Amino acid sequence: MKKFSIEAECGKARTGILRTAHGKIEAPFFMPVATKGSVKLLSNEEVLEAGTQCMISNAFILHMKPGVETIKKFHGLHKFMNWKKGLFTDSGGFQVLSEQFCLKLSEEGVTFRNPFDGKAMLYSPENAVQIQNVLGSDVAMCLDDVPVAGATEKRVAEATQRTAEWASRCKEAHKNKEQLLFGICQGGIFENLRKKSTQQISELDFDGNALGGLAIGEPLEKMYDAINTALPLLPKEKPRYLMGVGSPQDLVKAIALGVDCFDSRFPTRTARHGRAFTSKGNINIDSAVFRLDSKPLDEKCGCFVCKNHSRAYIHHLFRTKEENAQKYLSFHNLWFTQNLVKRIREQITKGKFRQKEFLKTMK
């Protein structure tokens, strides 16, 4: 049985089925970020109610707290979280290379300072995969070298080569036959390096391929240039994952280019700052114009927040720093995102998906 199959196409956009140990995931799909095994402010039941098929957690963070041995006693992360749907784990390359953690970067791996006990530790590609093997996620991600936005071409070239070498080691170390393994392409916004990395990772024949090192602060047009450079070089029969992208507009545009999978903190992070997604564009619920507004956040939305509460009420909660305001906005934004992607899947299946029509409603 194929691990991924394309079901319908409309232009470059496509729908598909990703088959995992915990069931089928309909693509395109969006994954909320559950770094420590939980989406901020939302229960797993609420995440499921919002229409989520799959979440992504961070293996690097989880191996420090609560630790691999704890999760192993629960026979894996799914049972530890009591989550029965799809689950990806990120290797944590982006976090481990941050100034907060990273002490030294070498061919061997990353030497980092454990924030809980202050000890220096090595995190290698083999470590990253072995940890994810034990966590038992449906999809594990390779450890990659992620340059910061604005990095020099020399630094990005170094990261590109190291990412390829680490990817090969990750594949060799991967032993969980029930778990899929995805490679990650780097190359920054440099066309030659993005092509090189995409070709290197594609040749390793992973179960899926991700575009990494984007949506980290580079100009938006440069991000799309990199996506357009990479996608034609990725095998069509494998799922394509754009990491870190989650605004409604970017989801529509990237799906139209042929991307199948996304993850981002964007819906819930923006919610915590008082921003709500609507079919007429984002609104800032903190604004005084909503003080007496009896309408829901979005009149076309079917989430429980819009069915039961007014903008005025949520404005009041947000202004008075009541935590439920952030919770309601987080649920609404996640529901809006999942419903958007679901509607796009339906339109692709019918052969009627039009990027411009979706974007018109988001201005």
N, C-alpha and C positions, 0 to 999 in steps of 0.2 A: 504494500500500500504506500502511495506517495505521502511524504510528510507535508507537502504543500502542493495544492492544485489550484490553477486559475479557473474560475467558474464563469466569468463574464468580462468583457472588455468594452470600453466606450472611449474612443480615442486612445490615449496612453493610460488612462485610468483603468483599474481592474478590480474585480472582487476575487476572493479566493478563500480557501479553507486551509488553516494551519492545524495539523493533527498532532496533539500532544498526549502525554500520559494522563492528563486530567481533562481530556475532551477536546472537541473541535473549537477553534476560534475563527470567527468570520472576519476576513480582512476586506477593506482596511479597518484597523482597530486602533483605539487610543488607550494607553495605560496610564492611570494615575500613579504617582510616585509614593510608595510605602517604604521609605528608606529603612526604618527600623522594624518593619512588619506592620505598619499602620499608616493610613493616610491622615494627615493632620486634621484634627477636629471632627473626623467622621469615623463612625464604626464601620466594620467590614460589612455589616448588614445594610448600612446606608450606601456604601460604595456599590454593593450589588444591586440595590434598588435603583440606583442611578443608571443602570444599564451596562455596568462594567463587565467585560468578559475576562479581563486579565489585568494584573497589577505588576509592578516591578519593585523589587527590594534591593538593598545594597549589601552584597556579600562581605565587603571590606568592613563596614560598620558592624554587621551582625556577628562577624567572627571575633570582634573585640567584646561586644556586649549584645546578647547574653553569653556568647561563646558557642563554638561548634558542638562541644560536648552536651550542652544543655539542649540544643535543638535536635541533636542525634537521639537523645532519650525519648523524644516525641516522634521519632521516625520521620523527621523531615520538617521543613518549614511550613508546608501546607497544614499539617496537623497542629503544629505549634501555634499557627495563626488561626486555625479553624477556617481555612479558606479552601473551597472546593473547586474553584475555577482555575483558569490559567495563571501562571506565575513565572515571570522572568526574574533573574538576578543579575545585576550589574556587577562587574568585577570590582568597581570602585576606583578605577584608574584616575578619574577626574578628581576624586577626593584625596587619594593617597599622594597625588602630585601637588597638592595645594601647599602653600607656605605653612599652614597650620600643622601639617603632618610631615612633609617631606624633609629628610635630612640629606639624602644623597641619591642620585639617580645613576645607575650603571647598567651595563649589559645584563648583569645577573638579575637585577630587579630594582625595587625601590626600598631604600632603608628609611624607615619612618619612626617617629616618636609616638608611642602609644599614649594617647591623652589621659588614659585612666590610671596608668602606673608610671608613666614617664620613661619607660625603657625603650631603647632603640631596637627595632626589629626589622628583618628583611621580609619583603613581600614580593615573591617571584611569580612569574606566569604559572609555574607549577602549583604554587600555594593557592593562587586565585582559583584555579580550576578544581583542585582537590577540595577546597572549602565548598565550592558550589556543587560538587558531586555529592557531598554529605548533606548539604541543605536540600537537595532533591528538587530543585526548581524544574519547571518544564523546559526552560531555555536558559542556558548559561552563556555568559558573554566573555570573550577573551579579554585578557589584560592588555591595554594599549597605552602608548605614550601620548599624552594629550598636551600639546603646546598651548599656551595662553593666547588669547586674541592679540593680534599685533606682533606676534613672534616673528623673528627674522626668517628669511628663506633658509639660512643655514641651520637654524634650530628646527624648523619644520622638516627639513630634509633628514636630519638626524632622527627625529621622531618617527618619520615615515619608515625608515629602514629598521629601526628598533621595533616598531609595531609589527612589521612583517616577521621578524625573527621571533618575537614573543608569540605571535599567532601560531607559528609552526610548533613551538614548544607547548602551547596550550592544547593543540590538537593531539599531540603525542601523549600528554598527561591525562586527557579526558577518558575516563573509564566507565562512567555511568551510562549504560546503553539505553536507558529509558529517558534520558535527558538529551535534548538537542543542544548543539553548540553553534553559536553565531560568531563570525569574525567581524572585525571593525576596521573600516578604511579610514585612514587619516589623509594628510596632505594639505591641510589648511585651505587657504584661498588661492594657492598657487596651482595653476592648471596642470603643469607638468608633473608636479608631485601628487596631486589628486589622482591623475591618470595612473601614475606609477603604483600608488598604494592600492587603488581599486583593482588593478590587474594582478598585483601580488596576492591580495587577499582572495580574489575570485579563484585563482589557480589552486588554492589550498582546499577547495571544495567543501566548505562548511555547509551546515544545514540552512543557513541564512546569512545575509550580509547587512551590516549596518554602516551608515555614514556617520562618523564621529567627528569631533573637533569643529562642529558648527553650532550656531545659536549660542555662542559664548561671548558675544560682543562685537563681532565683525559686522560691517554694513550689510543690510538686508539683501541688497542687490548682489553682493559678493557671495552670500550664502547660496542664492539661487544659481549663480554662475557655477559654483562648485557642485551643486546637485545635478545641474544639466550636464556637467562634464562627466560625472561618475555614473549616472543611471544607465546610459547606453552600454557601458562596459561591464555591468553586472549581469549575471546569468538570469534570463527572463523567468526561468522555472523556479527560482529561489525567492523567498520573501525578502523584501527590501525595507529596511528599518532606518528611519531618520531620527536620530537621538536628540532629545532636548527641545523638540518643537511642539507647541501646544496652543498657540493662539488660533481662534476660529478661522481667520483669514489665511494663515499659513497652512493650516490643515487642508483647506479647500485647494489651495494652489499646489501643494505638494502631492496630494492625491491625484490631481489632474496630470501631474508629471509621471505618475506611476509608482508612488510610494505606498507601501502596504501597512506600515506599523509605525507608531509614534509613542513617545513618553514625554511627560513634562510636568513640572510643578506649576506651570502657568495658571491653570484654572483656579487652583486653590490658593496659590500665593497672591494673585491679584484680588481674590475674594477677601483675604485677610487685610487688604489695604482699601477695602470698601468699593471695589469695582465689580460690577455685575455685567455679564454678557446678556445682550438682548438681540432680537432679530432686527433692530434698527441701530445696532452699534452699542458699544460699552457705555455704561452710565456710572457716575460716581455717587453712591448713595449718601455720602457725607454732605453733598450739596444741599443748601437751604431750600432749593426749589422743590424738594421732595417732602418737606415738612408736613404738608397737608394733602399729599398725593394719595388718592385712594386706589389707584391702579396697582396691579401686581408688578413685579420686577419686569416681566415680559408677558404681554397679553396673549402671545401665541405659545407660551410654555405650559407644559402639563405637569411640572414637578409639584411636590406637595407644598413647597414654599409659596409658589405662585398661586396655587389653588386656595391657600388659607390665609395669606398675609399680604398686607399692603406695603407699598414703598414707604409710606409715612411711618408705619410701625417699625420696619427694619431700619429706617433712618434714625428713629428715636433710639433703638437699641444700640446702633453703631455710635451715635453721638454720646450716649451715656456709658459707653465702653462695656456694654453687656456682651459677654462672650457668645451668646446665641446668635448675635448678628453675624459674626464671622462664620459660625457654623451654618446658618441658613444660606449665606452667600456662597460658601464653599460647596454645599450640596447643589444649589441652583446652577453654579457654573459647571460643575462636573456633569450634571444631568443634561444641561444645554449642549455640552461638548459631545457626550455620547449620543444624544439624539441627532445632532448634526451629522456625525459620522454614519449613523444608521440610515439617515435619509439619503446620504450620498451613496451608500451601498445599494439602496433600493433603486435610485435613479440610474446607476451604472448597469444594474441588472436589466432594467427596462430599455437601456440604450439611450437614455434621455439626460444624462448628466451634462450640465453646462456650467462651467466654472463661473462665467460672468453672471449667470442668474443667481447663483448662491452668494456671490460677492456683493451684488446689488443690495441685498437685504442687510448687509453688515456695515453700511456707511453711516 
